[in-house]
Amino acid sequence: MIGIIFIGNLKYCPYLDKYLKVLDNSQTSYEVIFWDREYREAYYSTNYIAFKKKSNLNKHKLFKLLDFTQFAIWLDKLIDEKKYSKLIVLSTLSGIFIANTLLKRYQNRYIFDIRDYSYEGVKPFYRLEKKIIENSYFTCISSEGFKEFLPRGYAYIMAHNFNYNDLQFQRKFKKKKKGSAINVVWNGSIRYFDHQSQIIDRLKNDARFNIFYHGTGPEIDMFKNYCTSNNINNVIFTGEYQNSNKHKLLNDADILNNSYGIKKEMEIKYAISNKFYDGIIYGIPQLVEENTFKHRKVEELKVGIGLDVRRGDFADRLYDYYFNIDEERFNIRCKEELNRILKEDELYLNRIQDFVFD
């Protein structure tokens, strides 16, 4: 039996689905082990095992560390009891907290899946992560940009953050008539208030723009209160949605708001967000922050624009960018990039299958 480990609530781990698809297709038994940090009363089948301990994201770091330590102790004990044949370790921290187990008992018998920057700037953390990478069956990353801070000399596998179900709704970009109002759309967890509030300021009550936020999140009230207190009337909040309805919400999107700012510089600088894939699949030009790997990517591909929100001409530049897009060239670029992504994802899925049968 294979054990799949994630150090958080599964709603933050959509990429779990690709592993489950391979395991289910190969009729391989597995258990999903996760930390129910929000204590959500969700239904899971009997092969899902949760560590039930509430741990708020805004908790003091010391108390967070105590919670993580308790999870690690619980997890080590569970692995010892279950005696899994192999492990799939989702996220860097999941691997760090069971590093001793991985390195001593599961050498070359685990997948290490890295989706974010963690604490690579801390030397002991970096050295331990390097050992975990070197002793894995394979290590995958969700952005080529991660190679800038991860150990060099290792053949990382690309693991793209998109959902195959979205492919049935892919469409081409068709520009609005010149002079129409543009819908600037954010979809997903509502956060990055410091940066997004600046975008709202630049576009507020401008008849050329409607600003949509589809989703909810820990900062949603900050966004709503900001718009109310500043009498902003062109921002619309539509609330939480199911992923199965995402394609409907993006139907009227003219610009995809994929701009996070760089306040948490290392977390943002090298990452490729899920919204990048939404833009490619649904044919929506993207607005991104400047001076990041994502910025370099969208402008190389000609599928988006990076703008500095501090500039007074932000709104004019965004509006002009949209109406100067070459539709045919844009759609060709999206198709070419999607084909490249699918080829890399096929390699990733094949490597998972090799791991299962090896």
C-alpha positions in Angstrom: 0.0 0.0 0.0 1.2 3.5 -0.8 0.9 6.4 1.6 0.2 9.9 0.3 1.1 12.7 2.7 -0.1 16.3 2.8 0.5 18.8 5.6 -2.8 20.6 5.4 -6.4 20.6 4.3 -6.9 18.8 1.0 -8.8 21.8 -0.5 -5.3 23.3 -0.8 -4.0 20.3 -2.7 -5.8 20.0 -6.0 -2.8 18.3 -7.6 -3.5 15.3 -5.4 -6.1 14.3 -8.1 -3.4 13.4 -10.7 -1.8 10.9 -8.3 -5.2 9.4 -7.4 -6.0 9.0 -11.1 -2.9 7.0 -11.8 -3.3 4.9 -8.6 -7.0 4.2 -9.3 -6.3 3.3 -12.9 -3.6 0.8 -11.8 -5.8 -0.5 -9.1 -3.2 0.2 -6.5 -4.3 0.5 -2.9 -3.4 3.7 -1.1 -4.2 5.9 1.9 -4.3 9.7 1.9 -2.9 11.1 5.1 -3.5 14.8 5.8 -3.8 17.4 8.6 -7.3 18.8 9.0 -6.0 22.2 10.3 -9.4 23.9 9.9 -11.4 21.1 11.4 -13.7 20.9 8.5 -16.4 18.3 8.8 -16.0 17.0 5.2 -16.8 13.4 4.2 -13.9 11.2 3.1 -13.8 7.5 2.4 -12.1 5.2 4.9 -8.7 5.3 3.1 -8.4 9.0 4.1 -6.8 9.5 7.5 -6.8 12.9 9.1 -4.8 14.4 12.0 -7.5 16.4 13.8 -6.0 19.5 15.3 -7.1 23.1 14.6 -4.2 25.4 13.8 -5.1 28.9 12.5 -2.9 30.3 9.8 -2.5 33.6 11.8 -1.2 31.8 14.9 2.1 32.9 16.4 5.0 31.1 14.8 6.0 29.4 18.1 2.6 27.9 18.6 2.5 26.9 14.9 5.8 25.1 15.3 4.4 23.2 18.3 1.4 22.1 16.2 3.6 21.0 13.3 5.8 19.0 15.8 2.7 17.2 17.0 1.6 16.4 13.5 5.1 15.1 12.7 5.1 12.8 15.7 1.6 11.5 14.8 2.7 11.0 11.2 5.9 9.1 12.1 3.9 6.8 14.4 1.3 6.2 11.7 3.9 5.4 9.0 5.6 3.0 11.4 2.2 1.2 12.1 1.1 1.0 8.5 4.4 0.0 7.0 3.6 1.5 3.6 5.6 0.1 0.7 6.1 3.6 -0.8 5.3 7.2 0.0 4.1 10.2 -2.1 5.1 13.4 -0.2 3.1 16.5 -1.3 4.7 19.8 -0.4 8.2 20.6 0.9 7.2 20.9 4.6 5.5 17.5 4.5 8.9 16.0 3.5 11.0 18.1 6.0 9.0 17.0 9.0 9.5 13.3 8.2 13.0 13.6 6.7 14.5 11.1 9.1 11.9 8.4 8.1 12.3 9.2 4.4 16.1 9.0 4.5 16.5 6.0 6.7 13.6 3.8 5.6 12.3 4.9 2.2 15.3 5.8 0.1 14.3 5.8 -3.6 10.8 4.8 -2.5 9.1 8.2 -2.4 8.1 11.0 -4.7 8.9 14.5 -3.4 6.5 17.1 -4.8 7.6 20.8 -4.4 4.9 23.4 -5.1 6.3 26.6 -3.3 9.3 28.4 -2.0 9.6 27.4 1.7 12.7 28.3 3.8 15.5 27.5 1.2 17.3 30.6 2.5 18.0 28.9 5.8 21.1 26.7 5.3 20.1 23.7 7.6 16.7 23.6 5.9 18.3 23.7 2.4 20.8 21.0 3.2 18.1 18.7 4.5 15.9 19.4 1.5 18.8 18.6 -0.8 19.2 15.2 0.9 15.5 14.5 0.5 15.7 15.4 -3.2 18.7 13.3 -3.9 17.2 10.2 -2.2 13.8 10.5 -3.9 12.5 8.3 -6.7 11.9 11.6 -8.4 11.3 15.1 -7.3 8.8 17.3 -9.2 8.4 21.1 -9.3 5.4 23.2 -10.4 7.6 26.0 -11.9 10.8 26.1 -13.8 11.6 29.2 -11.8 12.1 27.1 -8.7 15.4 26.0 -10.1 16.7 29.4 -9.1 16.6 28.5 -5.4 16.6 24.7 -5.3 19.7 22.5 -5.3 21.3 22.4 -8.8 22.4 19.3 -10.8 19.1 17.4 -10.3 16.7 16.4 -13.2 13.5 17.8 -11.8 10.2 16.7 -13.4 7.7 19.5 -14.3 4.3 19.1 -12.6 1.9 21.6 -14.0 -1.0 23.0 -11.9 -3.9 22.6 -14.2 -7.0 20.4 -14.1 -7.7 18.1 -17.1 -11.5 18.8 -16.6 -10.9 22.4 -17.7 -9.7 21.3 -21.2 -13.2 20.5 -22.3 -14.1 24.2 -21.9 -11.0 25.6 -23.7 -11.8 28.5 -26.1 -10.2 31.1 -28.2 -9.8 34.8 -27.4 -12.2 37.2 -29.1 -11.7 40.9 -28.5 -14.5 43.2 -27.6 -15.4 46.2 -29.8 -13.2 49.2 -29.2 -14.6 51.4 -26.5 -16.4 48.6 -24.6 -15.9 48.2 -20.8 -13.3 45.5 -19.9 -14.0 42.9 -17.2 -11.0 42.4 -15.1 -11.5 39.1 -13.3 -9.9 37.4 -10.3 -10.9 33.8 -9.5 -9.8 31.8 -6.4 -8.9 32.6 -2.8 -9.3 36.3 -2.2 -6.0 37.6 -0.8 -3.0 39.9 -1.5 -5.0 42.8 -0.2 -2.1 45.3 -0.1 -1.4 44.8 -3.8 -5.0 44.3 -5.0 -6.2 47.4 -3.2 -3.7 49.4 -5.3 -5.2 47.8 -8.5 -8.7 48.7 -7.3 -7.5 52.3 -6.7 -6.2 52.6 -10.2 -9.4 51.3 -11.8 -12.0 52.5 -9.3 -15.2 54.0 -10.8 -13.5 54.1 -14.2 -16.3 53.4 -16.8 -13.8 51.5 -18.9 -13.4 48.7 -16.3 -15.5 46.3 -14.2 -13.6 44.4 -11.5 -14.8 41.0 -10.5 -13.7 38.8 -7.6 -15.0 35.2 -7.8 -14.2 33.3 -4.6 -13.8 33.9 -0.9 -10.8 33.8 1.6 -9.4 35.2 4.8 -9.1 38.8 3.4 -12.6 39.0 1.8 -13.9 41.4 4.4 -11.0 43.7 4.0 -11.7 44.0 0.3 -15.4 44.6 0.8 -14.9 47.1 3.6 -12.3 49.0 1.5 -14.7 49.3 -1.4 -17.6 50.4 0.8 -15.6 53.0 2.7 -14.1 54.4 -0.5 -17.5 54.5 -2.4 -16.1 52.2 -5.1 -19.0 51.0 -7.3 -17.3 49.0 -10.1 -16.1 46.1 -8.0 -18.3 43.0 -7.8 -17.9 40.1 -5.3 -19.7 36.9 -6.4 -18.7 34.6 -3.4 -17.5 31.1 -3.1 -17.8 28.8 -6.1 -17.3 25.2 -7.1 -14.5 24.4 -9.6 -17.1 22.8 -11.8 -18.6 26.2 -12.3 -15.3 28.0 -13.0 -15.7 28.0 -16.8 -19.0 29.8 -16.4 -17.5 32.5 -14.2 -14.7 33.1 -16.7 -17.0 33.3 -19.7 -17.2 37.1 -19.5 -13.5 37.7 -18.4 -11.6 40.0 -20.7 -8.5 40.3 -18.6 -7.5 37.7 -16.0 -6.2 39.4 -12.8 -3.1 37.2 -12.1 -1.2 39.9 -10.3 -0.1 39.2 -6.7 2.5 41.8 -6.0 5.9 40.9 -4.5 5.5 41.8 -0.9 6.2 38.2 0.0 9.0 38.3 -2.7 10.3 34.7 -2.6 6.8 33.2 -2.5 5.8 35.0 -5.6 9.0 35.7 -7.5 9.5 32.2 -9.0 6.0 30.7 -8.9 3.6 30.0 -11.7 0.0 30.3 -10.4 -3.0 28.2 -11.3 -4.5 31.3 -13.0 -1.7 31.2 -15.6 -3.2 27.9 -16.8 -6.7 29.3 -16.8 -5.5 32.1 -19.1 -3.9 29.7 -21.5 -6.9 27.2 -21.5 -9.7 29.8 -21.6 -8.0 32.2 -23.9 -7.9 35.2 -21.5 -5.0 37.7 -21.6 -3.4 38.0 -18.2 -2.4 41.0 -16.0 0.6 40.0 -13.8 3.0 41.8 -11.5 6.4 43.0 -12.8 9.8 41.4 -12.1 8.8 37.8 -11.5 9.2 34.5 -13.4 5.5 34.7 -14.3 6.0 38.1 -15.8 8.9 36.9 -17.9 6.8 33.9 -19.0 3.6 35.7 -20.1 5.5 38.4 -22.0 7.8 35.9 -23.8 4.7 34.0 -24.8 2.8 37.2 -25.7 -0.2 36.1 -23.6 -0.3 38.8 -21.0 1.3 42.0 -19.7 3.2 42.9 -16.6 2.4 46.4 -15.2 3.6 48.4 -12.2 0.6 49.4 -10.2 2.4 52.4 -8.8 2.4 54.1 -12.2 -0.2 56.8 -12.7 -0.9 55.5 -16.3 -1.7 52.0 -15.1 -5.4 52.1 -16.2 -4.5 53.6 -19.6 -1.8 51.1 -20.3 -4.0 48.1 -19.4 -6.9 49.4 -21.5 -4.6 50.1 -24.5 -2.9 46.7 -24.2 -6.2 44.9 -24.5 -7.4 46.6 -27.6 -4.0 46.2 -29.3 -3.9 42.4 -28.9 -3.6 40.5 -32.2 -6.3 37.9 -31.8 -4.9 35.3 -34.2 -1.3 35.5 -32.8 -2.6 35.3 -29.2 -4.7 32.2 -29.9 -1.7 30.5 -31.7 0.5 31.2 -28.7 -2.0 29.8 -26.3 -2.4 26.6 -28.4 1.4 26.1 -28.7 1.9 26.6 -24.9 -0.9 24.3 -24.0 0.5 21.6 -26.3 3.9 22.0 -24.6 2.3 21.8 -21.1 0.4 18.6 -22.1 3.6 16.9 -23.3 5.4 17.7 -20.1 2.4 16.5 -18.1 2.4 13.2 -19.9 6.0 12.7 -18.9 5.1 13.5 -15.3 2.1 11.0 -15.3 4.3 8.3 -16.8 6.9 8.8 -14.1 4.2 8.4 -11.4 3.1 5.2 -13.2 6.7 4.0 -13.3 7.0 4.6 -9.5 3.8 2.6 -8.8 5.0 -0.4 -10.8 8.7 -0.3 -10.1 
